[in-house]
Amino acid sequence: MAETQLLRGGTVLADWSAATVIADGAVAWGDGRLLAVGPRAEVEATHPGAAVHEARGGWITPGLVNAHHHLYSALAPGLDPGMPMAGFAQTLDRLWWRLDRAHDEESVRHSVRVGALRAALAGCTTVVDHHASPACIPGVLDLVAEELAAAGLSGVLCYEATDRNGGDGARAGLAESARFRDAAAGHPRFRGLIGLHAAFTLGDATLARAAKVARDGDIHIHVAEDRLDVETCRARDGTGPLQRLERHGLLGPASWIVHGVHLDGDDMGLLATRGALLVHNPESNANNGVGRLDLPRARAAGVAVGLGTDGMSPCPAGALRSAFLLHRAPGADPADGWRHVEGLLDGARAHLARLFGDPLLGLLTPGAPADIAVVDHVLAAPATRGRLTAQLVFGMTPWRVRHTVARGDFLVRDFVPCRQDAERVRAAAEPVRRALWERFAAVPAGTSYLGGA
């Protein structure tokens, strides 16, 4: 049995709603599970022989979840597409769709390795990833999982099926998602979903195939990120992207619907009725100039809303700050901004817990997985319900993670990665990045949304 560990000297947030806040608190764990959460004196008294670690006044919180990420983009910052990009369609065609086609197994491995290091430094313990690498599809999710496991992270993985690379590629993508999902079904750290790119790059035949392998709508898909998705689907099929998924029986309580910027009120009602999760990616939406999710409409409809980064960064806490700033309407009561973004860091928890079959996942409570972040807070102002989001947005900037603990193992200790050697990761990735960029330059643009047959 592993030695009991005890973390003390900080404010414990049992969840991201601040329903339970312990000002001078501590947590103890062993064998990857939390044993005690409570006032420091009580936890110390009941675990006298534990190895002790110090929070040094920081917040002791659940490990963060990035509810939508693209780890394959970790080597892309600074990449020049070499041609102008005007609008969302050209950004996809001239940058991202060329990048994913340029990837090989080595570049995928190093992208995930770099992305995992950055995630741990940001306090993330679980990454929900959406992968694409058309040159290496069979078995690629095992590679992604291997790198995440080596970094100490948990993951929910899929391969994005799309018809833009032809029918064979779409079939291979669906097969890879289904294979990994089934193989990972009993794994303590990994789960799989059926990955789909977006409705406008998916023909009816591929959606029908997806419906045959999906269970309770367990898909991970971009929906209505840009008007392009909505308008293309309506012109081609006479209906919007969400209605296409519904028509094929692909919406359900296990669905992860990403973006939703251009969904209307009826769409939001459908998501709520089906119990699907909507994942907000405010930084990516702003960067791509596609608009912003109507959070008040989603909330009013009763839609569960989580928070992702869409490959823009490793840090959901940074995305929370962006969400608040982007949703501050001119002349509105500042309190409206808080109400709109409250709970986003915890919004995917119920769906993730159901996926793993562990109702305590994402909470700091005895019996839960020991997934913990300790975030520095220089002012040590009180965390209270109703003011927690303000503290996160203004009091925790820059976001500095002292410790990251995943399933009881330290990934970051006193701001230093201890599961990965950062310098070695960077040095090993550099020649791989150069080769990836060279291959990217040779990949032509001009991809048809539905590709070949």
KOLMAR-560151 format. One record per residue (C-alpha): x, y, z. Coordinates in steps of 0.05 Angstrom, whole numbers, padded with zeros to 5 digits, always signed. Example, Ala and Ser with C-alpha at 12.3 -4.5 7.8 and 13.67 -1.06 7.14 Angstrom:
KOLMAR-560151
+00246-00090+00156 +00273-00021+00143 
This chain:
KOLMAR-560151
+00000+00000+00000 +00026+00069-00019 +00046+00117+00036 -00009+00165+00057 +00001+00236+00032 -00024+00299+00066 -00030+00368+00036 -00043+00425+00084 -00039+00500+00094 -00089+00526+00043 -00162+00541+00029 -00197+00478+00007 -00251+00483-00046 -00288+00417-00048 -00316+00436-00116 -00316+00496-00163 -00383+00522-00138 -00353+00540-00069 -00409+00500-00036 -00357+00476+00014 -00298+00521+00032 -00249+00505+00088 -00206+00565+00104 -00148+00528+00138 -00157+00460+00107 -00121+00397+00087 -00132+00335+00045 -00102+00266+00054 -00098+00210+00002 -00071+00141-00010 -00073+00091-00068 -00099+00146-00113 -00162+00162-00073 -00177+00217-00023 -00181+00192+00049 -00199+00256+00085 -00218+00328+00069 -00229+00378+00125 -00199+00427+00174 -00124+00421+00178 -00122+00401+00252 -00172+00345+00241 -00138+00315+00180 -00070+00319+00214 -00097+00285+00276 -00127+00226+00238 -00066+00216+00193 -00006+00227+00239 +00044+00186+00198 +00029+00217+00130 +00081+00250+00085 +00066+00324+00090 +00064+00375+00033 +00050+00450+00039 -00001+00491+00000 +00031+00555+00027 -00034+00593+00029 -00059+00573-00040 -00126+00545-00059 -00131+00469-00056 -00180+00453-00112 -00203+00395-00156 -00157+00383-00215 -00181+00421-00276 -00215+00389-00335 -00204+00414-00406 -00270+00394-00437 -00247+00404-00509 -00174+00406-00532 -00133+00392-00594 -00066+00365-00570 -00043+00355-00642 -00036+00431-00646 +00017+00437-00591 +00074+00445-00641 +00036+00496-00684 +00046+00563-00648 +00082+00609-00697 +00067+00566-00758 +00058+00610-00819 +00007+00584-00870 +00045+00622-00924 -00019+00650-00954 -00073+00699-00931 -00131+00673-00890 -00196+00711-00895 -00252+00681-00854 -00264+00615-00819 -00266+00571-00881 -00197+00594-00904 -00169+00586-00834 -00190+00514-00833 -00168+00499-00904 -00102+00537-00904 -00078+00523-00833 -00111+00468-00793 -00130+00419-00848 -00059+00423-00876 -00029+00414-00807 -00068+00351-00791 -00048+00321-00859 +00025+00338-00845 +00027+00298-00780 +00061+00231-00774 +00066+00186-00714 +00129+00220-00688 +00100+00290-00692 +00035+00266-00660 +00074+00235-00602 +00114+00298-00589 +00054+00344-00596 +00017+00304-00543 +00079+00302-00499 +00087+00378-00502 +00013+00389-00493 +00010+00343-00433 +00067+00380-00400 +00032+00446-00410 -00033+00418-00384 -00001+00393-00320 +00031+00461-00308 -00038+00492-00315 -00068+00447-00262 -00105+00401-00310 -00112+00329-00291 -00161+00307-00347 -00160+00326-00420 -00218+00313-00468 -00182+00311-00534 -00206+00313-00606 -00152+00285-00652 -00138+00287-00726 -00079+00259-00766 -00103+00229-00832 -00034+00199-00849 -00035+00156-00786 -00104+00135-00763 -00105+00061-00740 -00077+00056-00670 -00063+00131-00662 -00107+00139-00601 -00065+00086-00565 -00005+00131-00579 -00042+00192-00551 -00063+00152-00489 +00008+00126-00479 +00037+00196-00477 -00018+00223-00432 -00008+00164-00385 +00067+00175-00383 +00053+00247-00363 +00005+00224-00309 -00059+00252-00340 -00127+00221-00352 -00161+00229-00419 -00224+00222-00460 -00202+00210-00532 -00231+00206-00601 -00210+00211-00674 -00249+00260-00715 -00283+00226-00773 -00294+00271-00834 -00309+00262-00907 -00262+00318-00928 -00206+00266-00936 -00250+00216-00973 -00294+00158-00953 -00238+00111-00934 -00211+00163-00885 -00280+00174-00855 -00290+00100-00844 -00220+00092-00814 -00233+00150-00766 -00298+00120-00741 -00266+00052-00734 -00209+00081-00692 -00255+00118-00645 -00299+00057-00635 -00239+00011-00626 -00208+00055-00573 -00274+00068-00537 -00287-00006-00530 -00216-00023-00510 -00215+00033-00457 -00283+00016-00427 -00255-00011-00362 -00192+00031-00358 -00185+00073-00294 -00156+00134-00330 -00183+00134-00402 -00249+00133-00439 -00267+00141-00513 -00320+00177-00552 -00339+00174-00626 -00304+00233-00658 -00336+00273-00714 -00308+00337-00744 -00369+00379-00760 -00434+00367-00797 -00414+00407-00858 -00356+00358-00872 -00398+00296-00860 -00443+00264-00911 -00506+00225-00892 -00472+00158-00904 -00418+00174-00853 -00468+00199-00803 -00508+00135-00812 -00445+00095-00799 -00431+00137-00737 -00501+00122-00712 -00488+00048-00717 -00428+00051-00671 -00451+00107-00624 -00484+00092-00557 -00531+00142-00525 -00502+00193-00574 -00431+00186-00547 -00402+00234-00598 -00352+00291-00593 -00365+00341-00650 -00359+00414-00669 -00428+00444-00681 -00447+00513-00708 -00378+00542-00692 -00385+00588-00752 -00445+00606-00796 -00410+00563-00848 -00432+00500-00813 -00505+00523-00808 -00510+00552-00878 -00475+00494-00913 -00519+00443-00879 -00582+00481-00894 -00563+00491-00967 -00544+00418-00975 -00595+00383-00931 -00649+00434-00916 -00635+00431-00841 -00584+00455-00791 -00525+00415-00763 -00558+00397-00697 -00621+00373-00732 -00578+00329-00778 -00548+00296-00716 -00617+00288-00686 -00644+00258-00750 -00590+00205-00747 -00602+00190-00674 -00535+00219-00653 -00558+00265-00597 -00563+00239-00527 -00539+00245-00455 -00469+00223-00475 -00460+00276-00529 -00405+00329-00525 -00427+00386-00570 -00372+00437-00581 -00379+00512-00594 -00453+00522-00610 -00441+00595-00627 -00496+00597-00680 -00548+00554-00647 -00617+00585-00638 -00667+00578-00582 -00699+00515-00611 -00630+00484-00617 -00615+00499-00544 -00681+00468-00524 -00663+00405-00563 -00595+00400-00528 -00629+00407-00460 -00681+00355-00477 -00629+00305-00499 -00584+00320-00439 -00524+00335-00482 -00464+00375-00458 -00447+00440-00494 -00373+00460-00490 -00357+00534-00493 -00289+00555-00523 -00288+00631-00516 -00215+00643-00533 -00218+00603-00597 -00284+00635-00617 -00253+00704-00609 -00190+00685-00645 -00228+00657-00705 -00277+00715-00706 -00337+00669-00708 -00379+00704-00655 -00394+00684-00584 -00438+00632-00552 -00504+00659-00525 -00491+00635-00454 -00555+00667-00425 -00597+00630-00477 -00562+00564-00462 -00570+00574-00387 -00643+00594-00394 -00656+00531-00435 -00625+00487-00381 -00565+00465-00422 -00504+00438-00385 -00445+00481-00407 -00372+00462-00397 -00308+00498-00415 -00253+00481-00465 -00195+00513-00499 -00199+00484-00569 -00124+00479-00573 -00114+00553-00560 -00081+00542-00492 -00074+00487-00439 -00110+00528-00386 -00186+00526-00374 -00178+00578-00320 -00152+00627-00372 -00212+00610-00416 -00258+00627-00357 -00228+00697-00353 -00238+00705-00428 -00309+00681-00423 -00325+00733-00370 -00294+00790-00410 -00326+00769-00475 -00395+00763-00444 -00395+00831-00411 -00449+00867-00450 -00439+00943-00458 -00478+00981-00405 -00501+00918-00370 -00499+00904-00295 -00430+00874-00281 -00465+00820-00241 -00493+00793-00306 -00423+00775-00329 -00412+00734-00266 -00478+00698-00272 -00464+00678-00343 -00397+00644-00329 -00409+00616-00259 -00400+00541-00258 -00364+00535-00325 -00302+00503-00294 -00348+00450-00264 -00398+00446-00321 -00372+00381-00352 -00364+00345-00286 -00429+00307-00286 -00419+00283-00358 -00347+00263-00343 -00367+00227-00279 -00421+00188-00316 -00372+00170-00371 -00323+00141-00320 -00377+00111-00276 -00350+00150-00216 -00399+00200-00186 -00344+00231-00142 -00297+00247-00199 -00279+00321-00199 -00296+00332-00125 -00251+00337-00064 -00288+00289-00018 -00267+00223+00014 -00269+00167-00036 -00259+00211-00097 -00199+00204-00143 -00141+00245-00116 -00140+00296-00173 -00118+00361-00141 -00090+00429-00161 -00060+00480-00114 -00065+00550-00142 -00025+00607-00114 -00065+00665-00085 -00020+00721-00061 -00076+00761-00028 -00109+00700+00004 -00176+00734-00001 -00235+00691+00021 -00267+00644-00029 -00342+00649-00021 -00403+00627-00061 -00423+00685-00105 -00353+00715-00106 -00313+00655-00128 -00314+00673-00201 -00290+00744-00186 -00232+00715-00147 -00215+00668-00204 -00219+00722-00257 -00183+00778-00221 -00147+00750-00161 -00114+00690-00194 -00083+00725-00254 -00032+00704-00275 -00054+00632-00261 +00003+00600-00222 -00003+00527-00203 +00041+00506-00145 +00023+00433-00145 -00014+00386-00192 -00033+00318-00166 -00066+00267-00211 -00093+00202-00181 -00048+00213-00122 +00017+00226-00159 +00051+00293-00162 +00058+00319-00233 +00080+00388-00212 +00110+00404-00144 +00127+00475-00123 +00118+00499-00195 +00167+00448-00224 +00145+00388-00267 +00166+00325-00232 +00137+00272-00279 +00168+00302-00342 +00234+00337-00354 +00213+00402-00387 +00280+00416-00420 +00285+00346-00449 +00214+00349-00474 +00227+00416-00509 +00295+00394-00537 +00267+00329-00565 +00207+00363-00596 +00246+00417-00633 +00272+00376-00692 +00205+00342-00697 +00171+00410-00700 +00218+00433-00756 +00203+00371-00797 +00128+00379-00785 +00130+00451-00809 +00169+00430-00871 +00117+00377-00888 +00062+00427-00875 +00092+00475-00926 +00087+00421-00979 +00014+00405-00966 -00032+00441-01014 -00095+00478-00993 -00161+00471-01029 -00196+00415-00991 -00268+00400-01010 -00314+00395-00950 -00338+00326-00970 -00274+00304-01006 -00279+00243-01051 -00324+00182-01048 
